[in-house]
Amino acid sequence: MPEIYITLEDAAELEDVKYNTLVQRMKRNPGAFKTKTQAREGGGKEQVMVSVASLSSKARKAHKAKQKVDGRDVIIEQRTDAAPWYVEADLNHFIESRKKQYYEAIELAGKVQSFVDYEGEDRTAYAERYALALGVSLPTLYRYVGNILEANAWALKLEKEDGQNRDYFRALALCRKPKEKDTFPSLTDEQKAVIENIWFDRSFAANLGTIEMLFEKFEEIAEARSWESYPSIKTVARYIKHLMDRPGAESARYLAANGTREWKNKMMVKARRETASLEVMEYVVGDEHTFDIWVQYTAPNGKIKAVRPKLVAWMDVKTRTIIGDVLCVDANSQTLKESLVKMIYSKPGGVPKILHIDNGKDYTGETMTGQSRKNRKIDFDFDAETIGFYQSIGIQEVGRSLPYQPWDKSIERFFSTVCSKFSKWFESYTGTLTGSKTYAKRNKDIDKMLERGELLTMEEFFDLWLAWKDTKYHTREHRGLKENHEKWVTPIELFENGSRYMKAAPPREYAAMLLMKADIALVRNVGIQKFGVMYTDSELGKYIGQKVGVKWDIDDVTKLYVYDKEGRKICEAVSAEVLSYGQHCSQVALEKHMREQKRQKRDVEEFLEGVQMPYEARLEQGRQSDAVGKIDLTIKAERSSKVVTLPNDKEFRAEMAAAPRKKKAAAGDEYLAKKAGTALARLRAMNE
């Protein structure tokens, strides 16, 4: 191996001493240092060079390391081609696909690196012996050395740029470059495009087109375009498999085959929601669920038939507790009102802060929101006369689900639990009837079961539902509550003990009034016509030709409660008796009608007399009484037995103001007392 000489300055740097110190050391022991002189490039005194072999072991190692670092760019620049394949290779993918080849290369790279580091005499003879020991030829050994040196150079260069070690380059440099797969040389770019166009076509994917169908169309296009040659169906099938293995291809074909709605449901990325930051009753979500079983139902006309009952329920999102659940055949806005009233006044329950509702017309009707359901955003900036049922009972905010996107309602997952844990235990279970799960349908002769009396009644089924909900669902540990690290991990315990959003419920009489139906009606000179019946009262004579608000009890339509446009109560109009002609006319009805006419005329004359009275006469009338202080000005405490939220609804306030003072102290007027009793009876029935 030829001697390597360096300048005294470089030697002093490698020895980590000053220049003069090295010179003095060489003068004291000249035999230990091998030197030579060479001419300077710029002329002048000859330059003294010292052999690297004469330096200390520490200096020789430092020189060798420096040569590697300084030589990497030289080695790379000497190569005219681009960076080797392993610089951009995916190491994990290479190892997983070629484990044996990679680990054998690691062992070989270590041996080749040992040969590179050899500094002994007669390197050629040593190389021959080393190649023989490795079982390769001498040219192969030198090729390995070249690959290792190049890999070291690239590793050092990239390490200098980003500080990351790449010693694995040595092993990859001794491996064969992976052969490019799936190039499909027999397919032209045009043919590849045609295959992709057919396979991902919306109508073709929607009809579940097969590879055989695709190749048949492919041959037709080949003949129409006069292609000289095209591959076989096996090549086309391999290309389709290659396409479907690409990331996103499966999702893209699902979108083409099933449309945006189904793709959003099954393939779209969704975020998980955390509920630990919520309070109990802060966020409540509601929906309807049709059970997969059949029960016996007696219609109002007395006919008995088999129906699939529907559950209207609300879920507290934080605790997963089911509240306000009622059972019906067909849900409507009135059913939702009753379920909300049950949620508020039953135990457990309360007034929610935020309500998340389904997009169905039952939930978004004008009677519920106070505005047209065409307006997606539900505003609560209404006057008392135009607010909907949600705002009337004290809910601060209402949100609507987007159409056909059920995943934003957590109660949907609860309904899945109901199907698997509750419904399948019933003999009349007929399976899930949705389009995506038709395989789960069970054939049962429901008509025969109805004839034999084997179906449960609606009431019996509801009792079993309440028992399952209270003893099985509410009391078991919930996985979602565990994942949120809640202190209580069963729904009912967290609902009863967790931090709660508190808002007082409105009076029960007010809730009973809200359960009544409402509409706008025109007052004619014969009264108000509704349900094909004429309703009348003497007070309506003042509003002939005007539109008024009317409400009625769905269980008793013999009376209308009439309000003016400001929400003040006018009267309670009852169904009027129609007057006949001649001898068929009832004398009692005729006399009553004449009294009403006289009363109306007297009221109008009194009003006219009042507005025609001169100013002086009005002053004289006002001085007739000099008494003052007729009202009770003493300060006294007036507390109710229970805290309630006083509603802002003008109709309710008018209802209370219209009642006599002595009846106010009790329970309002006759209507409110009756409706309060009805509401209490309903709520007791719900809670039983």
C-alpha positions as CSV (number, residue, x, y, z in Angstrom):
1,M,0.0,0.0,0.0
2,P,1.6,3.3,-1.0
3,E,2.7,5.8,1.6
4,I,0.5,8.8,2.3
5,Y,2.2,12.1,3.1
6,I,0.5,15.2,4.5
7,T,1.8,18.7,5.4
8,L,3.1,19.5,8.9
9,E,0.1,21.8,9.5
10,D,-2.4,19.0,8.8
11,A,-0.3,16.6,10.9
12,A,-0.3,19.0,13.8
13,E,-4.1,19.3,13.5
14,L,-4.5,15.5,13.5
15,E,-2.2,15.1,16.6
16,D,-4.2,17.9,18.2
17,V,-1.0,19.9,19.0
18,K,0.5,23.2,17.9
19,Y,2.7,23.4,14.8
20,N,5.9,24.3,16.8
21,T,5.3,21.5,19.2
22,L,5.2,18.9,16.4
23,V,8.4,20.4,14.9
24,Q,10.2,20.2,18.2
25,R,9.1,16.6,18.7
26,M,10.4,15.7,15.2
27,K,13.8,17.4,16.0
28,R,14.2,15.4,19.3
29,N,13.4,12.1,17.6
30,P,14.1,12.4,13.9
31,G,14.2,8.6,13.3
32,A,10.6,8.1,14.4
33,F,9.2,10.3,11.6
34,K,9.5,9.6,7.9
35,T,9.5,12.8,5.9
36,K,10.1,14.1,2.3
37,T,10.1,17.4,0.6
38,Q,8.2,18.7,-2.4
39,A,8.1,21.9,-4.3
40,R,5.5,24.5,-3.5
41,E,2.9,25.4,-6.2
42,G,3.7,29.1,-6.0
43,G,7.5,28.5,-5.8
44,G,9.8,29.3,-2.9
45,K,11.3,27.1,-0.2
46,E,10.4,23.4,-0.5
47,Q,7.5,22.1,1.7
48,V,8.2,19.4,4.3
49,M,5.7,16.4,4.2
50,V,5.4,13.8,6.9
51,S,4.1,10.2,6.4
52,V,0.7,9.4,8.0
53,A,2.2,6.0,9.1
54,S,4.7,8.0,11.3
55,L,1.9,9.6,13.3
56,S,0.3,8.3,16.4
57,S,-2.6,5.8,16.3
58,K,-5.0,8.6,17.3
59,A,-3.9,10.7,14.4
60,R,-4.1,7.9,11.9
61,K,-7.7,7.1,12.8
62,A,-8.6,10.8,12.6
63,H,-7.0,11.0,9.1
64,K,-8.9,7.9,8.0
65,A,-12.2,9.3,9.2
66,K,-11.5,12.6,7.5
67,Q,-10.7,10.9,4.2
68,K,-14.2,9.2,4.3
69,V,-16.0,12.5,5.0
70,D,-14.0,14.5,2.5
71,G,-14.3,11.7,-0.2
72,R,-18.0,11.3,-0.3
73,D,-18.7,14.2,-2.6
74,V,-15.8,13.1,-4.8
75,I,-17.2,9.6,-5.1
76,I,-20.7,10.9,-5.9
77,E,-19.5,13.5,-8.4
78,Q,-17.5,10.9,-10.3
79,R,-20.7,9.0,-11.1
80,T,-22.6,10.5,-14.0
81,D,-25.9,8.7,-13.3
82,A,-28.6,9.6,-10.7
83,A,-28.7,8.5,-7.1
84,P,-28.8,4.7,-6.6
85,W,-32.2,3.1,-6.2
86,Y,-31.9,2.5,-2.5
87,V,-31.7,6.3,-1.7
88,E,-35.4,6.6,-2.4
89,A,-36.5,3.1,-1.4
90,D,-39.1,2.3,1.2
91,L,-37.0,0.3,3.7
92,N,-40.0,-1.3,5.6
93,H,-41.6,-2.4,2.3
94,F,-38.3,-3.9,1.1
95,I,-37.7,-5.8,4.3
96,E,-41.2,-7.2,4.5
97,S,-41.1,-8.4,0.9
98,R,-37.5,-9.7,0.9
99,K,-36.5,-10.5,4.5
100,K,-34.1,-13.4,3.7
101,Q,-32.3,-11.4,1.0
102,Y,-32.0,-8.3,3.2
103,Y,-30.6,-10.1,6.3
104,E,-28.1,-12.1,4.1
105,A,-27.0,-8.7,2.6
106,I,-26.4,-7.3,6.1
107,E,-24.0,-10.1,7.0
108,L,-22.2,-9.8,3.6
109,A,-21.9,-6.0,4.0
110,G,-20.2,-6.5,7.4
111,K,-17.6,-8.8,5.8
112,V,-17.0,-6.4,2.8
113,Q,-16.6,-3.5,5.2
114,S,-13.9,-5.4,7.1
115,F,-12.0,-5.9,3.8
116,V,-12.3,-2.2,3.1
117,D,-10.9,-1.3,6.5
118,Y,-7.8,-3.7,6.0
119,E,-4.5,-1.7,6.2
120,G,-2.0,-4.5,6.1
121,E,0.7,-5.4,3.6
122,D,0.2,-7.1,0.2
123,R,-3.5,-6.1,-0.2
124,T,-3.8,-7.9,-3.5
125,A,-2.9,-11.3,-2.1
126,Y,-5.2,-10.6,0.9
127,A,-8.0,-9.8,-1.5
128,E,-7.6,-13.1,-3.4
129,R,-7.7,-15.0,-0.1
130,Y,-10.7,-13.0,1.1
131,A,-12.7,-13.6,-2.1
132,L,-12.0,-17.3,-1.9
133,A,-13.2,-17.3,1.7
134,L,-16.4,-15.5,0.7
135,G,-17.0,-17.9,-2.2
136,V,-16.9,-15.2,-4.9
137,S,-14.5,-14.1,-7.6
138,L,-12.0,-11.3,-7.2
139,P,-13.9,-9.0,-9.6
140,T,-17.1,-9.6,-7.6
141,L,-15.4,-8.7,-4.4
142,Y,-14.1,-5.4,-5.9
143,R,-17.7,-4.8,-7.2
144,Y,-18.9,-5.3,-3.7
145,V,-16.3,-2.8,-2.4
146,G,-17.3,-0.2,-4.9
147,N,-21.0,-0.6,-3.9
148,I,-20.1,-0.3,-0.2
149,L,-18.0,2.8,-0.8
150,E,-20.7,4.4,-2.8
151,A,-23.3,3.5,-0.1
152,N,-21.1,5.0,2.6
153,A,-20.6,8.1,0.6
154,W,-24.4,8.6,0.1
155,A,-25.1,7.8,3.8
156,L,-22.5,10.4,5.0
157,K,-23.7,13.0,2.5
158,L,-27.4,12.7,3.6
159,E,-26.4,12.4,7.3
160,K,-24.7,15.8,7.0
161,E,-27.9,17.3,5.5
162,D,-30.5,16.0,8.0
163,G,-28.5,14.3,10.8
164,Q,-30.1,10.9,10.3
165,N,-28.0,7.7,10.1
166,R,-28.3,5.5,7.0
167,D,-26.0,2.6,7.6
168,Y,-28.6,0.3,6.1
169,F,-27.5,1.7,2.7
170,R,-24.6,-0.8,2.8
171,A,-26.9,-3.8,2.9
172,L,-29.3,-2.4,0.3
173,A,-26.3,-1.7,-2.0
174,L,-25.5,-5.4,-2.1
175,C,-29.1,-6.4,-2.9
176,R,-30.6,-6.5,-6.4
177,K,-32.8,-3.6,-7.4
178,P,-36.4,-4.7,-7.1
179,K,-38.0,-5.4,-10.4
180,E,-40.9,-3.1,-11.2
181,K,-44.1,-5.0,-11.0
182,D,-47.5,-4.4,-12.6
183,T,-46.2,-2.4,-15.6
184,F,-48.5,-4.3,-18.0
185,P,-46.4,-3.8,-21.2
186,S,-49.0,-5.5,-23.3
187,L,-51.5,-2.8,-22.5
188,T,-51.2,0.6,-24.2
189,D,-52.2,3.8,-22.4
190,E,-55.3,4.1,-24.4
191,Q,-56.4,0.5,-23.5
192,K,-55.7,1.2,-19.8
193,A,-57.9,4.3,-20.0
194,V,-60.7,2.4,-21.6
195,I,-60.6,-0.3,-18.9
196,E,-60.7,2.3,-16.2
197,N,-63.5,4.2,-17.8
198,I,-65.7,1.1,-18.1
199,W,-64.9,-0.3,-14.6
200,F,-65.6,2.9,-12.7
201,D,-68.6,4.0,-14.9
202,R,-71.5,4.9,-12.6
203,S,-74.1,2.8,-14.4
204,F,-71.8,-0.1,-14.9
205,A,-70.7,-0.1,-11.2
206,A,-74.3,0.4,-10.0
207,N,-75.4,-2.8,-11.9
208,L,-72.5,-4.7,-10.3
209,G,-70.8,-5.2,-13.6
210,T,-68.4,-8.1,-13.8
211,I,-65.0,-8.5,-15.5
212,E,-66.6,-10.7,-18.2
213,M,-69.0,-7.9,-19.0
214,L,-66.2,-5.4,-19.1
215,F,-64.1,-7.6,-21.5
216,E,-67.1,-8.0,-23.8
217,K,-67.4,-4.2,-24.0
218,F,-63.6,-3.9,-24.3
219,E,-63.6,-6.2,-27.4
220,E,-66.4,-4.1,-29.0
221,I,-64.4,-0.9,-28.5
222,A,-61.2,-2.6,-29.8
223,E,-63.0,-3.6,-33.0
224,A,-64.6,-0.1,-33.4
225,R,-61.1,1.5,-33.0
226,S,-59.4,-1.0,-35.2
227,W,-56.7,-2.0,-32.7
228,E,-54.2,-4.4,-34.2
229,S,-53.9,-6.4,-31.0
230,Y,-55.2,-6.3,-27.5
231,P,-54.5,-8.5,-24.4
232,S,-56.6,-11.4,-23.2
233,I,-59.2,-11.4,-20.5
234,K,-56.6,-12.7,-18.0
235,T,-54.4,-9.7,-18.5
236,V,-57.5,-7.4,-18.2
237,A,-58.4,-9.1,-14.9
238,R,-54.9,-8.7,-13.5
239,Y,-55.0,-5.0,-14.4
240,I,-58.3,-4.5,-12.7
241,K,-57.0,-6.3,-9.6
242,H,-54.0,-3.9,-9.8
243,L,-56.4,-0.9,-10.0
244,M,-58.5,-2.1,-7.0
245,D,-55.3,-2.6,-4.9
246,R,-54.5,1.1,-5.2
247,P,-55.4,3.2,-2.2
248,G,-58.8,4.8,-2.5
249,A,-59.9,2.6,-5.5
250,E,-62.4,0.6,-3.4
251,S,-63.9,3.7,-2.0
252,A,-64.2,5.3,-5.4
253,R,-66.0,2.4,-7.0
254,Y,-68.3,2.2,-3.9
255,L,-69.2,5.9,-4.6
256,A,-69.9,5.2,-8.3
257,A,-72.0,2.1,-7.5
258,N,-74.0,3.4,-4.5
259,G,-74.1,7.2,-4.8
260,T,-73.1,10.0,-2.4
261,R,-75.6,9.3,0.3
262,E,-74.6,5.7,0.9
263,W,-70.9,6.5,0.5
264,K,-71.1,9.1,3.2
265,N,-72.8,6.6,5.5
266,K,-70.3,3.7,4.9
267,M,-67.0,5.2,3.6
268,M,-66.7,8.8,4.7
269,V,-64.3,9.6,7.5
270,K,-66.1,10.5,10.7
271,A,-64.9,12.1,13.9
272,R,-65.5,10.6,17.3
273,R,-67.3,12.9,19.8
274,E,-66.4,13.3,23.4
275,T,-69.2,13.7,26.0
276,A,-67.2,14.0,29.2
277,S,-67.3,17.9,29.1
278,L,-71.2,17.9,28.9
279,E,-73.5,18.2,31.8
280,V,-76.5,15.9,32.4
281,M,-79.5,17.2,30.4
282,E,-77.2,19.7,28.6
283,Y,-77.5,17.9,25.2
284,V,-80.4,15.7,24.4
285,V,-81.0,13.9,21.1
286,G,-84.3,12.4,19.9
287,D,-85.6,10.0,17.2
288,E,-88.1,7.4,16.4
289,H,-87.6,3.6,16.2
290,T,-89.9,1.0,14.6
291,F,-89.6,-2.3,16.4
292,D,-88.9,-5.4,14.4
293,I,-91.7,-7.3,16.2
294,W,-95.6,-7.3,15.8
295,V,-98.1,-6.6,18.6
296,Q,-101.9,-6.5,18.9
297,Y,-103.5,-3.1,18.6
298,T,-107.1,-2.0,19.0
299,A,-107.9,0.9,16.7
300,P,-110.3,3.7,17.9
301,N,-113.1,2.1,15.8
302,G,-112.7,-1.2,17.7
303,K,-110.9,-3.1,15.0
304,I,-108.1,-5.4,16.2
305,K,-105.0,-5.6,14.0
306,A,-101.3,-6.5,14.1
307,V,-98.9,-3.5,14.0
308,R,-95.2,-2.8,14.4
309,P,-95.0,-0.4,17.3
310,K,-93.0,2.8,17.1
311,L,-90.9,4.1,20.0
312,V,-90.5,7.9,20.4
313,A,-87.6,8.5,22.8
314,W,-85.0,11.0,23.9
315,M,-81.4,10.2,25.0
316,D,-79.2,12.3,27.2
317,V,-75.9,12.3,25.3
318,K,-73.6,12.5,28.3
319,T,-75.2,9.6,30.3
320,R,-76.9,7.6,27.4
321,T,-80.0,7.5,29.5
322,I,-83.3,7.0,27.7
323,I,-86.0,9.5,28.9
324,G,-89.5,10.5,27.7
325,D,-90.1,7.3,25.9
326,V,-93.7,6.7,24.6
327,L,-95.1,4.0,22.3
328,C,-97.5,4.6,19.4
329,V,-98.6,3.2,16.0
330,D,-97.8,6.3,13.9
331,A,-95.9,9.2,15.5
332,N,-96.9,12.8,14.9
333,S,-96.2,16.2,16.4
334,Q,-98.7,15.5,19.2
335,T,-96.9,12.3,20.2
336,L,-93.6,14.3,20.3
337,K,-95.2,16.9,22.6
338,E,-96.4,14.2,25.0
339,S,-92.9,12.6,25.0
340,L,-91.2,15.9,25.7
341,V,-93.7,16.7,28.5
342,K,-93.0,13.2,30.0
343,M,-89.3,13.9,29.8
344,I,-89.6,17.2,31.6
345,Y,-91.9,16.2,34.5
346,S,-91.1,12.5,35.0
347,K,-88.2,11.2,37.2
348,P,-85.5,11.1,36.0
349,G,-86.0,14.0,33.7
350,G,-85.7,17.8,33.4
351,V,-85.6,20.6,30.9
352,P,-82.7,20.1,28.4
353,K,-80.5,23.0,27.3
354,I,-79.9,21.8,23.7
355,L,-82.2,19.5,21.7
356,H,-80.9,17.7,18.6
357,I,-83.8,16.5,16.5
358,D,-84.4,14.3,13.5
359,N,-85.1,16.0,10.1
360,G,-88.6,14.4,9.8
361,K,-91.6,16.6,9.5
362,D,-93.0,15.5,12.9
363,Y,-89.9,17.1,14.6
364,T,-89.6,20.2,12.3
365,G,-93.2,21.2,11.9
366,E,-94.2,24.8,12.4
367,T,-96.1,23.9,15.6
368,M,-92.8,22.5,17.1
369,T,-90.3,25.1,15.9
370,G,-92.4,28.2,15.3
371,Q,-91.2,28.6,11.7
372,S,-91.5,26.9,8.3
373,R,-89.5,23.6,8.1
374,K,-88.0,24.9,4.9
375,N,-85.8,27.1,7.0
376,R,-83.0,24.7,8.1
377,K,-81.7,26.9,10.8
378,I,-84.1,27.1,13.7
379,D,-84.1,30.7,15.2
380,F,-85.5,31.3,18.7
381,D,-85.8,35.1,18.3
382,F,-89.6,35.0,18.1
383,D,-92.4,36.8,19.8
384,A,-94.5,34.9,22.3
385,E,-97.3,34.5,19.8
386,T,-95.1,32.8,17.1
387,I,-92.7,30.6,19.2
388,G,-92.9,26.9,18.8
389,F,-93.4,24.2,21.3
390,Y,-89.6,23.7,21.9
391,Q,-89.1,27.2,23.0
392,S,-92.3,27.3,24.9
393,I,-91.2,24.7,27.3
394,G,-87.8,26.4,28.0
395,I,-85.3,24.8,25.5
396,Q,-82.6,27.3,24.6
397,E,-81.4,25.8,21.3
398,V,-82.6,23.2,18.8
399,G,-80.4,21.6,16.1
400,R,-81.5,19.5,13.1
401,S,-79.8,16.5,11.6
402,L,-78.9,16.7,7.9
403,P,-81.0,14.6,5.6
404,Y,-80.0,10.9,5.4
405,Q,-77.0,11.4,7.8
406,P,-78.0,9.4,10.9
407,W,-74.5,9.1,12.3
408,D,-74.7,12.4,14.1
409,K,-77.5,11.1,16.3
410,S,-76.0,8.8,19.0
411,I,-79.5,7.4,19.7
412,E,-79.2,5.5,16.4
413,R,-76.5,3.3,18.0
414,F,-78.8,2.6,20.9
415,F,-81.6,1.4,18.5
416,S,-79.1,-1.1,17.2
417,T,-78.6,-2.4,20.8
418,V,-82.4,-2.6,21.1
419,C,-82.6,-4.8,18.0
420,S,-79.9,-7.2,19.2
421,K,-80.6,-7.3,23.0
422,F,-84.3,-6.8,23.2
423,S,-86.4,-7.4,20.1
424,K,-85.0,-10.8,19.2
425,W,-86.4,-12.4,22.4
426,F,-90.0,-12.1,21.1
427,E,-91.9,-14.8,19.2
428,S,-93.3,-12.2,16.8
429,Y,-89.8,-11.0,15.7
430,T,-89.6,-10.8,11.9
431,G,-86.1,-9.4,11.5
432,T,-84.6,-6.2,10.2
433,L,-86.5,-5.1,7.1
434,T,-84.1,-2.5,5.8
435,G,-82.7,-2.8,2.3
436,S,-79.2,-3.4,3.4
437,K,-80.1,-6.3,5.7
438,T,-82.8,-8.3,3.8
439,Y,-81.0,-11.5,4.7
440,A,-82.1,-11.0,8.3
441,K,-85.8,-11.1,7.6
442,R,-87.6,-14.0,9.4
443,N,-90.8,-15.4,7.9
444,K,-93.6,-15.5,10.5
445,D,-97.4,-15.9,9.9
446,I,-98.4,-12.9,11.9
447,D,-102.0,-13.1,10.9
448,K,-102.4,-16.6,12.3
449,M,-100.6,-15.5,15.5
450,L,-103.1,-12.6,15.8
451,E,-106.0,-15.0,15.4
452,R,-104.6,-17.4,18.0
453,G,-104.1,-14.5,20.4
454,E,-100.3,-15.1,20.6
455,L,-99.4,-11.4,20.0
456,L,-98.8,-9.1,23.0
457,T,-101.0,-6.0,23.3
458,M,-99.4,-2.6,23.0
459,E,-99.7,-2.1,26.8
460,E,-98.2,-5.4,27.6
461,F,-95.3,-4.8,25.3
462,F,-94.7,-1.4,26.7
463,D,-94.5,-2.8,30.2
464,L,-91.8,-5.3,29.1
465,W,-90.0,-2.5,27.3
466,L,-89.9,-0.4,30.5
467,A,-88.7,-3.4,32.5
468,W,-85.8,-4.1,30.1
469,K,-84.8,-0.4,29.9
470,D,-84.8,0.0,33.7
471,T,-83.3,-3.3,34.8
472,K,-81.0,-4.3,31.9
473,Y,-79.9,-1.2,29.9
474,H,-79.8,1.6,32.5
475,T,-78.0,-0.6,35.1
476,R,-75.3,-2.2,33.0
477,E,-71.8,-0.8,32.6
478,H,-71.6,1.2,29.4
479,R,-68.4,1.0,27.3
480,G,-68.6,4.6,26.2
481,L,-68.8,5.9,29.8
482,K,-65.7,3.8,30.7
483,E,-63.8,5.2,27.7
484,N,-64.7,8.7,28.9
485,H,-63.3,7.8,32.4
486,E,-66.6,8.8,34.1
487,K,-66.8,8.2,37.8
488,W,-70.2,6.4,37.3
489,V,-70.2,3.9,34.4
490,T,-73.9,2.9,34.3
491,P,-76.3,5.3,32.6
492,I,-78.7,5.7,35.5
493,E,-76.0,6.3,38.1
494,L,-74.3,9.0,36.1
495,F,-77.7,10.6,35.3
496,E,-78.6,10.8,39.0
497,N,-75.2,11.8,40.4
498,G,-73.4,13.6,37.6
499,S,-73.1,17.4,37.3
500,R,-76.5,18.6,36.0
501,Y,-77.8,21.5,33.8
502,M,-80.6,23.0,35.9
503,K,-83.6,24.9,34.7
504,A,-86.9,25.0,36.4
505,A,-89.8,23.5,34.4
506,P,-92.8,25.6,33.5
507,P,-96.1,25.2,35.4
508,R,-97.9,21.9,34.7
509,E,-101.0,23.8,33.7
510,Y,-99.0,25.7,31.0
511,A,-97.7,22.4,29.7
512,A,-101.2,21.0,29.5
513,M,-102.3,24.1,27.5
514,L,-99.4,23.6,25.1
515,L,-100.5,20.1,24.4
516,M,-103.7,21.5,22.8
517,K,-103.9,21.9,19.0
518,A,-103.7,25.5,17.7
519,D,-104.9,27.3,14.5
520,I,-106.0,30.6,13.0
521,A,-109.7,31.1,12.3
522,L,-111.9,33.8,10.8
523,V,-114.8,35.2,12.9
524,R,-118.0,35.4,11.0
525,N,-121.3,36.9,12.1
526,V,-122.5,33.4,13.0
527,G,-119.3,32.4,14.8
528,I,-116.2,30.3,14.0
529,Q,-116.5,27.3,11.8
530,K,-114.2,24.4,12.6
531,F,-114.5,20.6,12.0
532,G,-117.8,21.3,10.2
533,V,-119.3,22.7,13.4
534,M,-120.1,26.3,14.2
535,Y,-118.7,27.7,17.5
536,T,-120.1,30.9,19.0
537,D,-119.9,33.2,22.0
538,S,-121.2,36.7,22.7
539,E,-117.6,38.0,22.9
540,L,-117.0,37.1,19.3
541,G,-119.4,39.9,18.2
542,K,-116.5,42.3,18.7
543,Y,-114.2,40.5,16.3
544,I,-116.5,39.8,13.3
545,G,-114.4,39.9,10.1
546,Q,-111.1,39.5,12.0
547,K,-108.8,36.5,12.3
548,V,-108.2,35.1,15.8
549,G,-106.2,32.3,17.3
550,V,-108.0,29.2,18.4
551,K,-106.9,26.2,20.5
552,W,-108.8,23.0,21.3
553,D,-108.3,19.8,23.3
554,I,-107.8,16.8,21.0
555,D,-109.9,14.7,23.4
556,D,-112.7,17.3,23.6
557,V,-113.6,19.3,20.5
558,T,-116.9,20.7,21.9
559,K,-115.1,23.9,23.0
560,L,-112.7,26.3,21.3
561,Y,-110.4,28.6,23.3
562,V,-110.2,31.9,21.4
563,Y,-107.4,34.5,21.6
564,D,-106.8,37.8,19.9
565,K,-103.7,38.6,17.8
566,E,-101.9,39.9,20.9
567,G,-102.5,36.6,22.8
568,R,-105.3,37.9,25.1
569,K,-108.0,35.4,25.8
570,I,-111.4,36.4,24.3
571,C,-113.7,33.6,25.3
572,E,-114.4,29.9,25.3
573,A,-116.7,29.3,22.2
574,V,-118.9,26.3,22.3
575,S,-120.6,24.5,19.5
576,A,-123.8,26.5,18.8
577,E,-127.2,25.0,18.3
578,V,-128.6,25.6,14.8
579,L,-131.9,27.3,14.6
580,S,-134.6,25.7,12.5
581,Y,-137.6,27.3,10.8
582,G,-141.2,27.7,11.9
583,Q,-142.5,25.2,14.3
584,H,-139.2,23.2,14.2
585,C,-137.4,26.0,15.9
586,S,-136.6,25.4,19.6
587,Q,-138.1,28.2,21.8
588,V,-135.3,27.8,24.3
589,A,-132.6,28.2,21.7
590,L,-134.4,31.1,20.1
591,E,-134.7,33.0,23.4
592,K,-131.0,32.3,24.1
593,H,-130.0,33.7,20.7
594,M,-132.1,36.8,21.2
595,R,-130.5,37.4,24.6
596,E,-127.1,37.2,23.0
597,Q,-128.1,39.7,20.4
598,K,-129.4,42.1,23.0
599,R,-126.2,41.7,25.1
600,Q,-124.1,42.4,22.0
601,K,-126.1,45.5,21.2
602,R,-125.9,46.8,24.8
603,D,-122.1,46.3,24.8
604,V,-121.7,48.2,21.6
605,E,-124.0,51.1,22.8
606,E,-122.0,51.4,26.0
607,F,-118.7,51.5,24.1
608,L,-120.2,54.1,21.7
609,E,-121.5,56.2,24.6
610,G,-118.1,56.1,26.3
611,V,-116.2,57.4,23.2
612,Q,-118.9,60.1,22.5
613,M,-118.7,61.5,26.1
614,P,-117.2,65.1,26.2
615,Y,-114.0,65.8,28.0
616,E,-115.7,67.8,30.7
617,A,-118.2,65.0,31.4
618,R,-115.4,62.6,31.7
619,L,-113.6,64.8,34.3
620,E,-116.9,65.2,36.3
621,Q,-117.3,61.4,36.2
622,G,-113.8,60.9,37.5
623,R,-114.4,63.2,40.5
624,Q,-117.3,61.3,41.9
625,S,-115.0,59.3,44.3
626,D,-112.3,61.1,46.4
627,A,-111.2,57.9,48.2
628,V,-107.5,56.9,47.8
629,G,-105.4,54.0,48.9
630,K,-107.9,51.3,47.9
631,I,-105.1,48.8,47.0
632,D,-103.2,46.8,49.5
633,L,-99.8,48.4,49.8
634,T,-98.5,46.2,52.7
635,I,-95.4,44.1,52.1
636,K,-95.9,40.4,52.5
637,A,-94.2,37.2,51.3
638,E,-96.0,35.3,48.6
639,R,-94.3,32.0,47.9
640,S,-95.5,29.1,45.8
641,S,-95.0,25.5,47.0
642,K,-92.7,24.7,44.1
643,V,-90.3,26.7,41.9
644,V,-91.4,27.0,38.3
645,T,-90.3,29.0,35.3
646,L,-92.9,31.6,34.4
647,P,-93.6,31.3,30.7
648,N,-93.5,34.4,28.4
649,D,-96.5,33.2,26.4
650,K,-99.1,35.9,26.3
651,E,-101.9,33.4,25.8
652,F,-101.1,31.7,29.0
653,R,-100.8,34.9,30.9
654,A,-104.1,36.0,29.5
655,E,-105.6,32.7,30.5
656,M,-104.5,33.3,34.1
657,A,-105.6,37.0,34.1
658,A,-109.1,36.1,32.8
659,A,-109.9,33.9,35.8
660,P,-111.6,35.3,38.9
661,R,-109.2,36.2,41.8
662,K,-110.5,33.5,44.1
663,K,-110.0,30.8,41.4
664,K,-106.5,32.1,40.6
665,A,-105.5,31.2,44.1
666,A,-106.7,27.7,43.5
667,A,-105.7,26.5,40.1
668,G,-106.8,29.0,37.4
669,D,-110.2,28.9,35.6
670,E,-112.3,25.9,35.0
671,Y,-110.4,24.9,31.8
672,L,-107.0,25.1,33.4
673,A,-108.1,23.1,36.4
674,K,-109.6,20.4,34.1
675,K,-106.5,20.3,31.8
676,A,-104.1,20.2,34.8
677,G,-106.0,17.2,36.1
678,T,-105.8,15.6,32.7
679,A,-102.1,16.3,32.4
680,L,-101.4,14.9,35.8
681,A,-103.3,11.8,35.0
682,R,-101.3,11.3,31.8
683,L,-98.0,11.9,33.5
684,R,-98.9,9.4,36.3
685,A,-99.8,6.9,33.6
686,M,-96.5,7.5,31.8
687,N,-94.5,7.0,35.0
688,E,-96.3,3.8,36.1
